[in-house]
Amino acid sequence: MHGKRRTRAGTSAHPGRLLRIARTELVWPGKYDDSGGLIEPPRVGLPLRVTEVVAQEWESLDAMGQSALPLFGKRRKDSFEGGWRNKLIVGDNQLVASSLLAEFAGKIDLIYIDPPFATGADFGITTRVGEDATPVMTRRLGIEENAYRDTWRTGIDSYLAMLWGRLRLMRELLADTGTIFVHCDWHVGHLIRCVLDDVFGADAFKNEIVWRYRRWPTRTRVLQRMHDTILWYGKTATDRHRFKTLYEPLAPSTVHTFGTKRQVADFSAGYRKPGQTQEESPGAPMSDVWDIGIIAPIAHERTGYPTQKPEALLDRILEIASEPGDLVADFFCGSGTTLAVAEKLGRRWIGCDFGRFAIHTTQKRLLDLRVKDPASGTERGCRPFEVVDLGRHERTHWQRTTFGGELDASEEDARAACVEFVLRLGSARPVRGTLIHGTNGRALVHVGAVDVPVTVSEVEDAAAEAARLGGNELHVLGWEFEADLQDWLAPPIRARRGIVVRLFSIPREAMDRSAVEAGHVRIFELPVLGVTVKAVRAGKKERSIKVVLDDFVVSEAGFLANDRSVRIEKWSDYVDAWAVDWDFRGGAFVQRWESHRTRKERALKLETPIHTYDKPGVYQIMVKVVDIFGNDTRRIVKWDVQR
């Protein structure tokens, strides 16, 4: 990082050149190009895709148009804010923020982000295996993904560039009355404030909030570090931003005792009436120093996710700077604290994270929520929400910019370079072939394209080429697969061509260069999911069934063999959650029933309640399993209801 001063016109700062100084700003390599022009963040409007709808309380799917769910349109049986559904988005938050601009520019009322603090460390997530309540670190489980990656390839320069570009997009998403809260600590807080001044303007600064907490002290040669900083900025420099005055107890020095009646001292702050007692006074307007405890180890809200912040902290932020019905966003949502608090306070929300552990942790947390209605006193669960991603468009963009942009390569060259990258990631050697792209030991390897799922016919053709080359084992590496490919394809290929076909999933973390360079990404074989559908006679109808999860085989099991701290007693110990869509029609998976393990309730239901179909017909039942490694496995079973 270089602390150079620049002109507003962006004149390049070279030693010995006379500069016309217009303002002081923080400059780092990559902020300006060689000609002195500001490098803008990429503005890529990629289509967002609804992959899952968590809507267990809905009575019917017929009217919602499941096969073509609109992202922003109205829907029946969901009247919250005119048909709005909250959104949990999987993806690079820069691409997500850029893609949201078309629909949400100027519409978000509050943004809270807790970005990584550039500490240069990796944080592993704790998890639990099976019915054992003892937390286990993911590194012991052989999980090659860190839930919260805090390493940067070129140090503070790349960190500032990462944050600066994202903040510029977030400013455009904010409403004119909206504000942003940025959580930081002593590592980079001073630099982040400079970046915020640059993006929002120093006049848009509202407060520097000190979050003071207590934790077990350690022996150091400096004072104990017991606080974080939250920087609060408005979109504009005006005072039109949302603000609600909260109060805190009066300090003892402000209270005088007169006999048995305690009266508030007469100050001009406007928070008491003449003669008002302390008990009648709301207290003093809240200051910018907040004493809020960290999450206790046994607290109900604790998820085991690293860097999780207490709900009390987010509750205060949302109360101060938003109103019921406002739209709140968190683009580094982690374990979902902002979203959980927004749900409890009646705010609409958008959450985003790149990691599969963050999304899975957040989803389970939202499913466990119980929200009390302040007027009626009744409890409800979380409102229906959508899981959204950028799908093949994100992968296509990544392939083009990573393997084609710098070299000005053609689309075909970029695709070939991406295939070689995937082969190296899977410890395979590239070869020249049409559908056979590499070898891994004695196995031949085919790599699926980034922009389409691997299909039955694609694997058939690759197996035919493998047979012509004299192979007897084919590894298919894919970013995405047809939902019922395993059931439909593998046995016929073994029978017809004598080829053993094994399917391997390329995780989306492969698009994270820092994760790849750190060795945190591994291609894994698709698990084998065993499902049985049982007919149940319910009264005179024969349209009732139960779904039984009866087997789950994972290739990662070998990673646990030498770990004595992990005790696997049965196949279901590998399952952390599973869900059922009784009537999958393509497109989004609609979660109508689910069971998941919690910190306290480790038992998992392996059989669904009875489900009854209203009409005869052939139904596709989709079962989704999320294992302890964070992988998502799905299987479709067809069921014929004849009467």
PLY file of the C-alpha trace (Angstrom):
ply
format ascii 1.0
element vertex 643
property float x
property float y
property float z
element edge 642
property int vertex1
property int vertex2
end_header
0.00 0.00 0.00
1.25 3.47 -0.86
-0.16 6.54 0.85
-0.05 8.81 -2.20
-2.21 11.84 -2.70
-4.22 12.20 -5.87
-6.02 14.90 -7.79
-9.74 14.54 -8.36
-9.02 14.06 -12.06
-6.89 11.03 -11.24
-3.49 12.34 -12.35
-1.00 9.51 -11.88
1.41 9.98 -8.99
4.96 9.37 -10.19
8.10 10.44 -8.29
9.29 13.83 -9.38
6.08 14.84 -11.15
4.38 18.01 -9.96
0.87 17.24 -8.78
-2.08 19.53 -8.34
-3.46 18.29 -5.02
-7.24 18.44 -4.72
-7.84 16.10 -1.79
-6.17 13.60 0.50
-7.09 9.98 -0.09
-5.91 6.45 0.57
-4.32 4.89 -2.53
-3.16 1.33 -3.09
-1.87 -0.58 -6.12
-4.89 -1.51 -8.20
-7.06 1.49 -7.37
-5.94 3.38 -10.49
-4.73 2.15 -13.85
-1.46 3.17 -15.48
-3.03 6.25 -17.06
-4.39 7.46 -13.73
-7.98 6.38 -14.31
-10.03 4.98 -11.48
-10.56 1.23 -11.84
-14.28 0.67 -11.38
-15.63 -2.58 -9.90
-16.98 -4.91 -12.59
-20.68 -4.39 -13.23
-21.97 -7.73 -14.41
-25.72 -8.20 -14.37
-26.01 -11.98 -14.14
-29.44 -13.65 -13.89
-30.36 -14.85 -10.41
-31.86 -18.34 -10.12
-34.16 -19.64 -7.39
-32.88 -23.11 -6.51
-34.88 -23.77 -3.37
-37.98 -22.49 -1.62
-38.30 -23.12 2.10
-42.06 -23.04 2.45
-43.22 -25.81 4.71
-46.33 -23.97 5.89
-47.89 -23.62 2.44
-50.95 -25.74 1.76
-50.74 -26.06 -2.03
-48.15 -25.70 -4.76
-50.57 -25.69 -7.70
-51.04 -21.93 -7.82
-47.45 -20.86 -7.32
-46.06 -21.91 -10.71
-43.23 -23.92 -9.23
-41.54 -24.63 -12.55
-41.12 -20.93 -13.30
-40.71 -19.12 -10.00
-40.23 -15.39 -10.61
-37.56 -13.82 -8.44
-39.35 -10.60 -7.60
-43.02 -11.15 -8.54
-46.02 -11.60 -6.26
-47.00 -15.05 -5.05
-50.13 -16.44 -3.50
-50.26 -17.46 0.15
-47.44 -15.00 0.97
-48.77 -11.53 1.66
-45.67 -10.24 3.46
-44.92 -6.86 1.93
-46.99 -7.40 -1.19
-45.74 -10.89 -2.01
-42.10 -10.43 -1.05
-40.01 -13.47 -0.11
-36.73 -13.10 1.75
-33.62 -14.28 -0.08
-30.55 -16.26 0.91
-28.10 -15.91 -1.99
-25.14 -18.20 -2.65
-22.30 -16.56 -4.53
-19.47 -14.06 -4.74
-20.98 -10.98 -3.10
-19.44 -8.63 -5.66
-21.19 -10.43 -8.49
-24.35 -10.72 -6.42
-24.40 -7.01 -5.51
-23.77 -6.07 -9.13
-26.53 -8.39 -10.32
-29.01 -6.96 -7.79
-28.58 -3.40 -9.07
-31.13 -3.74 -11.87
-33.91 -4.52 -9.40
-32.71 -3.11 -6.07
-30.70 0.05 -6.79
-31.80 2.64 -4.24
-34.15 0.21 -2.45
-32.19 -1.28 0.48
-32.75 0.55 3.76
-29.92 -0.88 5.86
-26.76 -2.84 5.11
-24.66 -4.49 7.79
-21.45 -6.28 6.85
-18.88 -8.06 8.95
-16.11 -8.60 6.39
-12.94 -10.55 7.21
-10.51 -8.50 9.24
-7.36 -9.32 7.18
-5.72 -11.11 10.09
-3.90 -13.54 7.80
-5.46 -16.55 9.53
-7.90 -19.28 8.52
-10.82 -20.16 10.77
-12.29 -23.65 10.80
-15.90 -24.34 11.69
-16.88 -26.71 14.47
-19.41 -29.40 13.76
-20.91 -32.45 15.44
-21.11 -35.97 14.11
-24.23 -38.09 14.42
-25.85 -38.12 17.83
-22.62 -37.12 19.57
-22.98 -33.63 21.03
-19.20 -33.09 21.26
-18.02 -30.40 18.82
-15.29 -31.45 16.39
-13.13 -29.18 14.26
-13.64 -29.53 10.53
-9.95 -30.08 9.91
-10.23 -33.29 11.90
-13.09 -34.26 9.63
-10.96 -33.72 6.56
-13.21 -30.98 5.28
-11.11 -28.94 2.89
-13.07 -25.73 3.19
-12.73 -23.02 5.76
-16.06 -21.51 6.67
-14.55 -18.06 7.05
-11.48 -17.52 4.93
-9.36 -14.58 6.03
-6.29 -14.86 3.78
-5.50 -12.58 0.89
-3.10 -13.29 -1.95
-1.18 -10.01 -1.98
-1.79 -8.73 1.51
-3.52 -5.51 2.47
-3.61 -4.17 -1.10
-5.92 -6.93 -2.33
-7.99 -6.65 0.85
-8.62 -2.93 0.33
-9.38 -3.45 -3.36
-11.84 -6.23 -2.47
-13.68 -4.08 0.06
-13.60 -0.83 -1.94
-15.24 -2.34 -5.01
-17.97 -4.01 -2.99
-18.71 -0.88 -0.96
-19.19 1.14 -4.14
-21.84 -1.32 -5.31
-23.50 -1.40 -1.90
-23.77 2.39 -1.88
-25.76 2.23 -5.11
-28.08 -0.37 -3.57
-28.86 1.84 -0.57
-31.97 4.00 -0.50
-31.41 7.74 -0.15
-32.46 7.41 3.49
-30.43 4.22 3.96
-27.28 3.62 5.97
-24.50 1.04 6.20
-22.77 -0.44 9.26
-19.30 -1.91 8.70
-17.88 -4.13 11.45
-14.09 -4.12 11.94
-11.40 -4.42 14.59
-7.95 -3.03 15.28
-6.30 -4.82 12.34
-7.76 -2.69 9.56
-10.35 -0.41 11.16
-8.30 2.73 10.50
-7.93 1.83 6.82
-11.58 0.85 6.39
-12.65 4.26 7.65
-10.50 5.89 4.96
-12.10 3.64 2.34
-15.59 4.52 3.62
-14.74 8.23 3.48
-13.63 7.70 -0.10
-16.78 5.81 -1.17
-19.50 7.59 0.84
-17.82 10.90 1.61
-16.53 12.04 4.98
-19.68 14.13 5.46
-21.80 10.96 5.34
-20.14 9.63 8.51
-22.63 9.12 11.36
-20.86 7.34 14.22
-17.92 5.22 15.19
-19.55 2.69 17.51
-17.36 0.92 20.05
-18.63 -2.56 20.88
-17.09 -3.39 24.24
-17.11 -6.99 25.40
-15.41 -9.11 28.04
-13.53 -12.33 27.47
-10.95 -14.40 29.27
-7.79 -12.26 29.51
-4.38 -13.42 28.35
-0.87 -12.37 29.27
0.34 -9.74 26.80
2.79 -6.83 26.68
-0.05 -4.49 25.65
-3.44 -3.60 27.07
-6.15 -6.23 26.70
-8.04 -5.80 23.41
-11.70 -5.94 24.43
-13.59 -4.06 21.73
-14.51 -3.98 18.05
-15.51 -0.97 15.98
-18.63 -0.50 13.86
-18.48 2.37 11.36
-21.85 3.89 10.47
-22.28 5.87 7.25
-25.26 7.22 5.35
-25.68 7.11 1.61
-25.69 10.90 1.63
-24.47 13.65 3.93
-27.97 14.72 4.85
-29.81 13.93 8.07
-32.69 12.20 6.26
-31.47 8.76 7.28
-33.56 6.36 9.37
-32.91 6.90 13.06
-34.68 5.87 16.24
-33.41 7.16 19.56
-32.73 4.36 22.02
-32.08 4.96 25.69
-29.73 3.51 28.25
-29.83 3.65 32.07
-28.73 6.90 33.62
-25.34 7.02 35.25
-25.43 7.26 39.07
-23.84 10.71 38.89
-26.91 12.08 37.09
-29.33 11.01 39.80
-29.99 12.89 43.08
-31.85 11.35 45.98
-34.39 13.46 47.84
-35.71 11.45 50.77
-37.45 8.36 49.41
-37.98 9.82 45.96
-35.18 9.68 43.40
-35.35 12.47 40.88
-33.48 12.93 37.65
-31.03 15.82 37.59
-32.18 18.73 35.46
-30.24 18.43 32.22
-31.14 19.99 28.88
-30.88 16.76 26.90
-34.61 16.59 26.43
-35.07 13.12 27.90
-37.02 14.05 31.01
-39.87 16.25 32.03
-39.60 18.61 35.02
-40.03 16.66 38.22
-39.93 13.30 36.50
-38.55 10.45 38.62
-35.82 8.12 37.45
-38.30 5.26 37.16
-40.47 7.39 34.87
-37.59 8.61 32.71
-36.59 6.56 29.63
-32.95 7.16 30.53
-30.19 8.88 28.61
-29.99 8.83 24.80
-27.71 5.98 23.85
-24.04 6.74 23.38
-21.63 5.28 20.83
-20.07 2.88 23.35
-22.05 -0.38 23.68
-21.37 -2.89 26.41
-22.74 -6.16 24.98
-21.42 -9.55 26.00
-20.04 -12.07 23.54
-22.00 -15.26 22.95
-21.75 -17.66 25.87
-20.56 -21.21 25.04
-23.92 -22.66 26.09
-26.08 -19.93 24.56
-29.03 -21.12 22.49
-28.04 -18.87 19.58
-24.52 -20.29 19.28
-24.06 -22.17 15.99
-20.38 -23.11 16.17
-19.65 -20.81 13.24
-16.43 -18.78 13.65
-16.69 -15.01 14.14
-20.42 -15.29 14.97
-21.72 -12.04 16.48
-24.39 -11.84 19.24
-27.99 -11.19 18.26
-28.16 -8.40 20.85
-25.64 -6.40 18.83
-27.59 -6.71 15.57
-30.88 -6.15 17.39
-29.63 -2.74 18.51
-28.36 -1.79 15.04
-31.61 -2.72 13.32
-33.72 -0.98 15.97
-31.73 2.23 15.59
-31.59 2.45 11.79
-34.57 0.56 10.33
-38.31 0.18 10.70
-40.65 -2.83 10.38
-41.01 -3.77 6.72
-37.68 -2.18 5.74
-35.28 -4.14 3.58
-32.06 -5.20 5.34
-29.06 -6.79 3.61
-25.92 -8.59 4.78
-23.44 -9.54 2.06
-21.10 -11.45 4.41
-23.92 -13.19 6.27
-21.87 -16.05 7.80
-24.07 -17.85 10.32
-27.05 -15.60 9.55
-27.24 -13.42 12.68
-28.42 -10.35 10.75
-31.09 -12.38 8.94
-32.35 -14.04 12.13
-32.67 -10.68 13.90
-34.34 -9.10 10.86
-36.84 -11.95 10.81
-37.66 -11.45 14.50
-38.07 -7.69 14.09
-40.32 -7.91 11.05
-37.79 -6.63 8.52
-37.42 -8.03 5.02
-33.95 -9.36 4.32
-31.37 -10.40 1.74
-28.37 -12.47 2.85
-25.37 -13.52 0.80
-22.35 -15.75 1.35
-19.95 -17.75 -0.77
-19.45 -20.79 1.46
-21.72 -23.82 1.64
-21.28 -24.05 5.44
-22.53 -20.50 5.86
-25.62 -21.16 3.76
-26.40 -24.46 5.48
-25.84 -23.02 8.97
-28.04 -20.02 8.20
-30.79 -22.17 6.74
-30.94 -24.42 9.82
-30.89 -21.39 12.10
-33.84 -19.81 10.31
-35.80 -23.07 10.44
-35.34 -23.16 14.23
-36.59 -19.61 14.78
-39.71 -18.97 16.81
-40.99 -15.41 16.47
-43.62 -14.00 18.83
-46.14 -11.58 17.38
-46.13 -8.50 19.66
-49.83 -7.82 19.13
-51.38 -11.28 19.47
-48.66 -13.02 21.46
-48.81 -16.02 19.12
-45.67 -17.68 17.80
-44.75 -18.41 14.21
-41.81 -19.86 12.42
-39.64 -18.18 9.84
-41.51 -16.80 6.84
-40.98 -18.62 3.53
-37.66 -17.68 1.93
-35.76 -18.52 -1.22
-32.27 -19.91 -1.72
-30.89 -18.18 -4.80
-27.68 -18.45 -6.81
-26.12 -17.27 -10.07
-25.80 -20.84 -11.35
-24.08 -21.46 -14.65
-23.85 -17.72 -15.33
-21.45 -17.25 -12.42
-19.31 -20.16 -13.62
-19.31 -18.90 -17.21
-18.26 -15.44 -16.04
-15.51 -16.95 -13.89
-14.22 -19.08 -16.77
-14.17 -16.13 -19.16
-12.45 -13.69 -16.78
-10.03 -16.21 -15.25
-8.90 -18.11 -18.33
-9.77 -15.77 -21.18
-9.65 -12.18 -20.03
-5.96 -11.71 -19.31
-4.76 -13.55 -22.42
-7.52 -12.23 -24.69
-8.24 -15.86 -25.48
-11.17 -17.18 -27.45
-14.09 -18.85 -25.71
-12.79 -22.23 -26.86
-9.32 -21.51 -25.47
-10.79 -20.37 -22.16
-12.85 -23.56 -21.95
-9.77 -25.71 -22.63
-7.76 -23.85 -19.99
-10.59 -24.34 -17.48
-10.65 -28.09 -18.20
-6.89 -28.30 -17.52
-7.37 -26.39 -14.27
-10.06 -28.85 -13.13
-7.86 -31.82 -14.07
-5.01 -30.47 -11.97
-7.42 -29.87 -9.11
-8.47 -33.51 -9.36
-4.87 -34.81 -9.56
-5.41 -35.94 -13.16
-3.15 -35.58 -16.18
-4.51 -33.95 -19.36
-4.67 -35.92 -22.61
-5.82 -35.04 -26.13
-9.27 -36.42 -26.82
-12.77 -35.46 -27.80
-14.65 -36.36 -24.63
-11.80 -37.94 -22.68
-9.84 -35.06 -21.22
-7.42 -36.76 -18.85
-6.23 -39.79 -16.91
-6.09 -40.49 -13.19
-4.17 -43.69 -12.63
-5.94 -46.30 -14.75
-9.16 -44.29 -14.98
-10.05 -42.06 -17.90
-11.47 -38.64 -17.04
-14.20 -36.51 -18.61
-14.80 -32.92 -17.43
-18.26 -31.39 -17.80
-18.77 -27.85 -19.10
-19.39 -24.95 -16.72
-22.57 -23.79 -18.44
-24.71 -26.96 -18.61
-25.37 -29.93 -16.30
-23.76 -33.26 -17.11
-26.42 -35.28 -18.93
-27.13 -38.94 -19.53
-26.21 -38.75 -23.21
-22.97 -36.94 -22.40
-21.84 -39.72 -20.09
-22.98 -42.36 -22.61
-20.80 -40.76 -25.30
-17.81 -40.37 -22.95
-18.15 -44.04 -21.92
-18.21 -45.09 -25.58
-14.98 -43.19 -26.21
-13.44 -44.70 -23.07
-14.36 -48.19 -24.33
-12.73 -47.49 -27.71
-9.57 -46.44 -25.89
-9.56 -49.72 -23.94
-10.50 -48.21 -20.58
-12.59 -49.94 -17.93
-13.22 -47.03 -15.55
-14.52 -43.54 -16.30
-14.44 -40.61 -13.90
-16.91 -37.85 -14.76
-16.12 -34.49 -13.14
-19.05 -32.08 -13.23
-20.09 -28.73 -11.84
-23.72 -29.78 -11.99
-25.53 -33.06 -12.79
-29.00 -34.02 -13.90
-30.98 -34.74 -10.75
-31.60 -38.46 -11.37
-28.40 -39.23 -13.29
-27.01 -41.80 -10.85
-30.15 -43.96 -10.78
-30.83 -43.68 -14.48
-27.36 -43.99 -15.93
-24.77 -46.00 -14.03
-26.22 -49.56 -14.16
-26.98 -49.52 -17.94
-23.48 -48.30 -18.76
-21.86 -50.99 -16.66
-24.03 -53.60 -18.39
-23.60 -52.40 -21.98
-20.02 -51.28 -22.14
-18.27 -52.88 -19.20
-17.32 -49.43 -17.96
-17.41 -48.51 -14.28
-18.66 -44.92 -14.10
-17.93 -42.76 -11.07
-19.34 -39.24 -10.72
-17.34 -36.49 -9.01
-18.56 -33.02 -8.06
-16.44 -29.91 -8.63
-17.22 -27.65 -5.64
-18.03 -24.02 -6.32
-15.15 -23.08 -4.00
-12.90 -24.00 -6.94
-13.72 -20.52 -8.24
-12.06 -18.99 -5.15
-8.42 -18.60 -6.11
-7.24 -18.04 -2.54
-8.92 -21.29 -1.46
-7.31 -23.21 -4.32
-3.86 -21.78 -3.65
-4.19 -22.64 0.04
-5.09 -26.24 -0.82
-8.57 -26.01 0.67
-10.50 -27.31 -2.35
-11.04 -30.98 -3.13
-13.14 -32.71 -5.75
-15.33 -35.34 -4.07
-17.24 -38.35 -5.37
-21.00 -37.99 -5.30
-22.54 -39.84 -2.36
-24.96 -42.72 -2.91
-28.36 -41.94 -1.45
-30.78 -44.74 -0.58
-34.48 -43.80 -0.48
-37.61 -45.96 -0.11
-41.18 -44.80 -0.68
-43.82 -46.73 1.28
-47.53 -46.74 0.50
-49.72 -46.06 3.54
-53.45 -46.67 3.63
-55.14 -43.66 5.25
-58.88 -44.23 5.54
-60.45 -45.10 2.19
-57.75 -43.35 0.19
-54.65 -45.05 -1.16
-52.84 -41.87 -1.98
-50.75 -41.67 1.18
-47.03 -42.39 1.45
-44.01 -42.12 3.69
-40.45 -41.52 2.54
-37.70 -43.43 4.35
-34.04 -42.50 4.24
-32.40 -45.93 4.44
-28.79 -45.53 3.25
-26.13 -42.93 2.61
-22.62 -43.79 1.41
-19.97 -41.05 1.23
-16.49 -41.24 -0.22
-15.19 -38.90 2.49
-15.66 -41.66 5.09
-12.04 -42.64 4.59
-10.90 -39.32 6.00
-12.34 -40.24 9.38
-10.76 -43.68 9.64
-7.65 -42.53 11.52
-9.35 -39.89 13.65
-10.03 -41.36 17.07
-11.90 -38.23 18.20
-14.71 -38.95 15.73
-16.97 -41.94 16.37
-19.04 -43.11 13.42
-21.47 -45.84 14.45
-23.87 -45.98 11.50
-24.42 -44.54 8.03
-26.88 -41.91 9.28
-24.12 -40.29 11.34
-22.91 -38.73 8.09
-26.26 -36.97 7.58
-26.75 -33.53 9.14
-30.08 -32.66 7.49
-32.49 -33.91 4.85
-35.64 -32.59 3.20
-38.42 -33.69 0.84
-40.27 -32.05 -2.04
-43.39 -34.17 -2.55
-44.10 -32.84 -6.03
-40.92 -31.71 -7.76
-41.71 -30.21 -11.16
-38.29 -29.05 -12.24
-36.69 -25.74 -11.33
-36.73 -24.94 -7.64
-36.74 -27.57 -4.91
-39.65 -26.73 -2.58
-38.86 -27.90 0.93
-42.13 -29.17 2.35
-40.73 -31.35 5.14
-37.30 -31.54 6.71
-35.35 -32.88 9.66
-31.99 -31.60 10.87
-29.72 -32.00 13.85
-29.30 -29.12 16.28
-26.74 -28.49 19.00
-29.05 -29.93 21.64
-31.25 -32.30 19.65
-28.88 -34.68 17.89
-31.43 -37.33 16.87
-32.45 -37.27 13.21
-35.82 -38.47 11.91
-35.23 -41.01 9.15
-38.89 -41.35 8.18
-41.28 -38.62 7.09
-44.82 -38.18 8.39
-47.63 -39.44 6.18
-48.21 -37.36 3.07
-51.44 -37.65 1.08
-51.81 -36.56 -2.54
-55.04 -34.86 -3.54
-55.16 -36.20 -7.09
-54.02 -39.29 -9.02
-50.93 -38.94 -11.21
-47.22 -39.66 -11.49
-45.32 -37.53 -8.99
-41.60 -36.82 -8.75
-40.41 -36.93 -5.15
-37.09 -35.17 -4.65
-35.03 -35.94 -1.56
-32.18 -33.64 -0.55
-29.47 -34.60 1.95
-26.82 -32.30 3.43
-23.97 -34.27 5.01
-21.54 -33.34 7.77
-19.04 -32.21 5.12
-21.50 -29.61 3.81
-22.22 -31.42 0.54
-25.71 -31.33 -0.98
-26.95 -34.59 -2.57
-30.31 -34.99 -4.31
-32.28 -37.90 -5.71
-35.60 -38.15 -7.56
-38.00 -41.05 -7.02
-41.13 -41.33 -9.19
-44.39 -42.42 -7.55
-47.58 -43.39 -9.38
-50.82 -42.49 -7.58
-53.52 -44.36 -9.49
-56.70 -43.43 -7.66
0 1
1 2
2 3
3 4
4 5
5 6
6 7
7 8
8 9
9 10
10 11
11 12
12 13
13 14
14 15
15 16
16 17
17 18
18 19
19 20
20 21
21 22
22 23
23 24
24 25
25 26
26 27
27 28
28 29
29 30
30 31
31 32
32 33
33 34
34 35
35 36
36 37
37 38
38 39
39 40
40 41
41 42
42 43
43 44
44 45
45 46
46 47
47 48
48 49
49 50
50 51
51 52
52 53
53 54
54 55
55 56
56 57
57 58
58 59
59 60
60 61
61 62
62 63
63 64
64 65
65 66
66 67
67 68
68 69
69 70
70 71
71 72
72 73
73 74
74 75
75 76
76 77
77 78
78 79
79 80
80 81
81 82
82 83
83 84
84 85
85 86
86 87
87 88
88 89
89 90
90 91
91 92
92 93
93 94
94 95
95 96
96 97
97 98
98 99
99 100
100 101
101 102
102 103
103 104
104 105
105 106
106 107
107 108
108 109
109 110
110 111
111 112
112 113
113 114
114 115
115 116
116 117
117 118
118 119
119 120
120 121
121 122
122 123
123 124
124 125
125 126
126 127
127 128
128 129
129 130
130 131
131 132
132 133
133 134
134 135
135 136
136 137
137 138
138 139
139 140
140 141
141 142
142 143
143 144
144 145
145 146
146 147
147 148
148 149
149 150
150 151
151 152
152 153
153 154
154 155
155 156
156 157
157 158
158 159
159 160
160 161
161 162
162 163
163 164
164 165
165 166
166 167
167 168
168 169
169 170
170 171
171 172
172 173
173 174
174 175
175 176
176 177
177 178
178 179
179 180
180 181
181 182
182 183
183 184
184 185
185 186
186 187
187 188
188 189
189 190
190 191
191 192
192 193
193 194
194 195
195 196
196 197
197 198
198 199
199 200
200 201
201 202
202 203
203 204
204 205
205 206
206 207
207 208
208 209
209 210
210 211
211 212
212 213
213 214
214 215
215 216
216 217
217 218
218 219
219 220
220 221
221 222
222 223
223 224
224 225
225 226
226 227
227 228
228 229
229 230
230 231
231 232
232 233
233 234
234 235
235 236
236 237
237 238
238 239
239 240
240 241
241 242
242 243
243 244
244 245
245 246
246 247
247 248
248 249
249 250
250 251
251 252
252 253
253 254
254 255
255 256
256 257
257 258
258 259
259 260
260 261
261 262
262 263
263 264
264 265
265 266
266 267
267 268
268 269
269 270
270 271
271 272
272 273
273 274
274 275
275 276
276 277
277 278
278 279
279 280
280 281
281 282
282 283
283 284
284 285
285 286
286 287
287 288
288 289
289 290
290 291
291 292
292 293
293 294
294 295
295 296
296 297
297 298
298 299
299 300
300 301
301 302
302 303
303 304
304 305
305 306
306 307
307 308
308 309
309 310
310 311
311 312
312 313
313 314
314 315
315 316
316 317
317 318
318 319
319 320
320 321
321 322
322 323
323 324
324 325
325 326
326 327
327 328
328 329
329 330
330 331
331 332
332 333
333 334
334 335
335 336
336 337
337 338
338 339
339 340
340 341
341 342
342 343
343 344
344 345
345 346
346 347
347 348
348 349
349 350
350 351
351 352
352 353
353 354
354 355
355 356
356 357
357 358
358 359
359 360
360 361
361 362
362 363
363 364
364 365
365 366
366 367
367 368
368 369
369 370
370 371
371 372
372 373
373 374
374 375
375 376
376 377
377 378
378 379
379 380
380 381
381 382
382 383
383 384
384 385
385 386
386 387
387 388
388 389
389 390
390 391
391 392
392 393
393 394
394 395
395 396
396 397
397 398
398 399
399 400
400 401
401 402
402 403
403 404
404 405
405 406
406 407
407 408
408 409
409 410
410 411
411 412
412 413
413 414
414 415
415 416
416 417
417 418
418 419
419 420
420 421
421 422
422 423
423 424
424 425
425 426
426 427
427 428
428 429
429 430
430 431
431 432
432 433
433 434
434 435
435 436
436 437
437 438
438 439
439 440
440 441
441 442
442 443
443 444
444 445
445 446
446 447
447 448
448 449
449 450
450 451
451 452
452 453
453 454
454 455
455 456
456 457
457 458
458 459
459 460
460 461
461 462
462 463
463 464
464 465
465 466
466 467
467 468
468 469
469 470
470 471
471 472
472 473
473 474
474 475
475 476
476 477
477 478
478 479
479 480
480 481
481 482
482 483
483 484
484 485
485 486
486 487
487 488
488 489
489 490
490 491
491 492
492 493
493 494
494 495
495 496
496 497
497 498
498 499
499 500
500 501
501 502
502 503
503 504
504 505
505 506
506 507
507 508
508 509
509 510
510 511
511 512
512 513
513 514
514 515
515 516
516 517
517 518
518 519
519 520
520 521
521 522
522 523
523 524
524 525
525 526
526 527
527 528
528 529
529 530
530 531
531 532
532 533
533 534
534 535
535 536
536 537
537 538
538 539
539 540
540 541
541 542
542 543
543 544
544 545
545 546
546 547
547 548
548 549
549 550
550 551
551 552
552 553
553 554
554 555
555 556
556 557
557 558
558 559
559 560
560 561
561 562
562 563
563 564
564 565
565 566
566 567
567 568
568 569
569 570
570 571
571 572
572 573
573 574
574 575
575 576
576 577
577 578
578 579
579 580
580 581
581 582
582 583
583 584
584 585
585 586
586 587
587 588
588 589
589 590
590 591
591 592
592 593
593 594
594 595
595 596
596 597
597 598
598 599
599 600
600 601
601 602
602 603
603 604
604 605
605 606
606 607
607 608
608 609
609 610
610 611
611 612
612 613
613 614
614 615
615 616
616 617
617 618
618 619
619 620
620 621
621 622
622 623
623 624
624 625
625 626
626 627
627 628
628 629
629 630
630 631
631 632
632 633
633 634
634 635
635 636
636 637
637 638
638 639
639 640
640 641
641 642
